[in-house]
Every structure is written in structure tokens, then in C-alpha cells.
Amino acid sequence: MRTIVISGASRGIGRATAERFRRAGDHVYNLDVRPPDGPSEGIPWLEADVADWTAVEAALAAVHRERGRLDVAVANAGISVPHGVLELTEADARRVVDVDLLGVLGMWRCAARYMAAAGGGVLLATGSINGHRGFPRYADYNAAKAGIAALCRTFALELSPAVRAACVSPGAVLTPMQLAEYSPEMLDAVSARIPAGRHAAPEEIAEAFFYLASPEARYVTGQELVIDGGEIAGGTTSDHGTGGLTPVTRQKR
């Protein structure tokens, strides 16, 4: 029975991923700044901000003391605050990078120490197709997500063969945040630009994480798994723009 820690598992992709591992019989811990949305039986919540490396180290140490092992760490926590590059503030940019990129680095760094000492483990993270294309109004978010793929390759090279590292990069996902911020018309406009014709469900992204953590994926490391319904396959994001879509915040977690 594995021990899994997932950051940002109080809702959205993180929550769906935590539930997927729990159903498989794993011991799952949710590392998040906010409590779970609704009942979350069997998934303890550890309050911590992933931008605070000391807090993350304390949380992972508590898990390791309780379970005696750490098999999988999923760095999923992420935020985004849309704004044009001319309006971007230092405070907003630093917060996005601290959570979305350095939060992954800090969590992986700490988890990897336990895994290397134990002789095995899997490091996973949530990237984004924003790391592949220049989505307007998300300069800091785009750069942070591109950086996750680079971290993935570096950790894989340094820690193989004992510890694997991989990331899942979703496209548009129908999370509670997305539903709260987009009108039905806005959601339809986004879906129309996706070859699959729809947003992904959080559970579909969760299945990718579950696979990457499984023995069946033991030869997969240093890789980025894009799950976007074909959105970037034919360059369909080149006209993404704002297209009249002006959500206050776009946060996929």
C-alpha cells in the first residue's frame, strides 16, 4: 500500500487525483492552503503553502514519520492571475512563479530525499499546454509551466534509475474554478477551438497521474504527457487570444 502526497488536492484536478489513488487503496495526503471543498473522507488535509519550503518540508516529514515511507509526490498546486505584460506587477509575478514553479521544485526536492534513501519513488507534477504556446495575459504562468518540464528532465537525469519524474500537461479542464468564472457561452467558445470539441474532466487528468505512478509506467521518466484533446496538435492555440474571454482568474487546479 503506497503513500501519496498531493499538493493542491482540495479541489479540481488535485482532488480528482487524490480520490483516484484513494480508491486504489493508497494512503493519500492533501497538502493545500485551503481545506477540501466538501467531505474528503480518508484523505487527511495538511495545511501548507507550497511557496513556503520550510512548511512543505515539515508536512512531508510528518507524513514520513506516520507512514515510514513516501512513494509518490504529486506537485499539483498552482495559481494564475491574468494580466497583460504592461500591467504585470512584481508581486503578482513572484507569487505565481513561487507557487507554480518553485513550489514544484521545493516539494520534489524534499520528497526526492526520502525516495532516494528508500531506493525508489515517483515525482509527478501538473504542467500545462501554456508551457508550449504564448497564451496572452499569462506571461508569468506560461513561463512557470514551461519550467516544470525542464525540472522534470533534470530530476530524471539526476535521480534515475531509482526515482522517476514526469509531468502531466492538461489543456482546458472543466474544474469548479473554470465553471465559476466562465459563462456557458465562454466555455463553448473555448471548446470550439479544441479538436475533441470539449473540456477535459478532472478525472481524465487524474487517470494520467495514476498511470504514471504505476508499475506499468516504470520505463517512463523525464517525460511530459500532454492531455489537451488535440488543442496544440495543429496549432489551434495560435488564435487563442482573449477572443472576448476576459475571466478574472484562470486557475485549473
Backbone hydrogen bonds, N-H to C=O, Kabsch-Sander energy under -0.5 kcal/mol:
donor,donor_aa,acceptor,acceptor_aa,energy
4,I,2,R,-0.5
4,I,27,H,-3.3
5,V,72,V,-2.3
6,I,29,Y,-2.7
7,S,74,V,-2.5
8,G,31,L,-2.9
9,A,6,I,-0.6
13,I,252,K,-0.7
14,G,11,R,-0.7
14,G,253,R,-0.7
15,R,11,R,-1.4
16,A,12,G,-2.4
17,T,13,I,-2.4
18,A,14,G,-2.4
19,E,15,R,-2.6
20,R,16,A,-1.8
21,F,17,T,-2.1
22,R,18,A,-2.4
23,R,19,E,-2.4
24,A,20,R,-0.9
25,G,22,R,-1.9
26,D,21,F,-2.0
27,H,2,R,-3.0
28,V,26,D,-0.7
28,V,42,G,-0.6
29,Y,4,I,-2.3
30,N,44,P,-3.2
31,L,6,I,-2.7
31,L,29,Y,-0.6
32,D,30,N,-0.7
32,D,46,L,-1.8
37,D,10,S,-2.4
38,G,36,P,-1.1
43,I,40,S,-1.7
46,L,30,N,-3.7
46,L,44,P,-0.5
47,E,45,W,-0.6
48,A,32,D,-1.5
48,A,46,L,-0.5
50,V,48,A,-0.6
52,D,49,D,-2.3
53,W,51,A,-0.9
56,V,52,D,-2.1
57,E,53,W,-2.6
58,A,54,T,-2.0
59,A,55,A,-2.2
60,L,56,V,-2.6
61,A,57,E,-2.1
62,A,58,A,-2.0
63,V,59,A,-2.0
64,H,60,L,-2.6
65,R,61,A,-2.4
66,E,62,A,-1.9
67,R,63,V,-2.9
68,G,64,H,-2.5
71,D,3,T,-1.7
72,V,3,T,-1.9
73,A,122,V,-2.2
74,V,5,V,-3.0
75,A,73,A,-0.7
75,A,124,L,-3.1
76,N,74,V,-1.3
83,H,137,R,-1.9
87,E,84,G,-1.1
88,L,84,G,-0.9
93,A,89,T,-2.4
94,R,90,E,-2.8
95,R,91,A,-2.0
96,V,92,D,-2.4
97,V,93,A,-2.4
98,D,94,R,-2.7
99,V,95,R,-2.1
100,D,96,V,-3.1
101,L,97,V,-1.8
102,L,97,V,-2.5
105,L,101,L,-2.2
106,G,102,L,-2.8
107,M,103,G,-1.8
108,W,104,V,-2.9
109,R,105,L,-2.6
110,C,106,G,-1.9
111,A,107,M,-2.7
112,A,108,W,-3.1
113,R,109,R,-1.0
114,Y,110,C,-1.1
115,M,111,A,-2.2
116,A,112,A,-3.1
117,A,113,R,-1.8
118,A,114,Y,-1.6
119,G,115,M,-1.2
120,G,115,M,-2.3
121,G,162,A,-1.2
122,V,71,D,-2.3
123,L,164,R,-2.9
124,L,73,A,-3.1
124,L,122,V,-0.5
125,A,166,A,-0.9
126,T,75,A,-2.1
127,G,125,A,-0.7
127,G,168,V,-3.0
129,I,170,P,-2.0
131,G,128,S,-1.8
132,H,129,I,-2.1
133,R,129,I,-1.2
135,F,133,R,-1.6
138,Y,135,F,-1.3
142,N,138,Y,-3.5
143,A,139,A,-2.2
144,A,140,D,-2.2
145,K,141,Y,-2.5
146,A,142,N,-2.0
147,G,143,A,-1.8
148,I,144,A,-1.2
149,A,145,K,-1.0
150,A,146,A,-1.1
151,L,147,G,-2.3
152,C,148,I,-2.4
153,R,149,A,-1.7
154,T,150,A,-2.2
155,F,151,L,-3.0
156,A,152,C,-1.9
157,L,153,R,-2.1
158,E,154,T,-2.3
159,L,155,F,-2.4
160,S,156,A,-1.6
162,A,159,L,-0.6
163,V,159,L,-2.0
164,R,121,G,-2.3
166,A,123,L,-2.2
167,C,223,Q,-2.1
168,V,125,A,-2.5
169,S,225,L,-2.9
171,G,227,I,-1.8
174,L,200,A,-3.4
175,T,173,V,-2.0
179,L,175,T,-2.4
180,A,176,P,-2.1
181,E,177,M,-1.5
182,Y,178,Q,-1.9
187,L,183,S,-2.5
188,D,184,P,-2.2
189,A,185,E,-1.9
190,V,186,M,-2.0
191,S,187,L,-2.6
192,A,188,D,-2.0
193,R,189,A,-0.6
193,R,190,V,-1.4
194,I,191,S,-1.6
196,A,229,G,-1.5
197,G,194,I,-2.3
200,A,172,A,-2.7
204,E,201,A,-1.5
205,I,201,A,-1.1
206,A,202,P,-2.2
207,E,203,E,-1.6
208,A,204,E,-0.9
209,F,205,I,-1.7
210,F,206,A,-2.4
211,Y,207,E,-2.3
212,L,208,A,-2.5
213,A,209,F,-1.6
214,S,211,Y,-1.8
217,A,214,S,-1.6
218,R,215,P,-1.8
220,V,217,A,-2.4
221,T,219,Y,-0.7
222,G,165,A,-3.4
223,Q,165,A,-0.8
225,L,167,C,-3.1
226,V,224,E,-0.7
227,I,169,S,-2.1
231,E,228,D,-1.2
233,A,230,G,-0.6
234,G,230,G,-0.7
235,G,232,I,-0.8
236,T,231,E,-0.6
238,S,235,G,-1.8
239,D,236,T,-0.6
240,H,237,T,-2.0
245,L,242,T,-4.7
246,T,244,G,-0.7
251,Q,249,T,-0.6
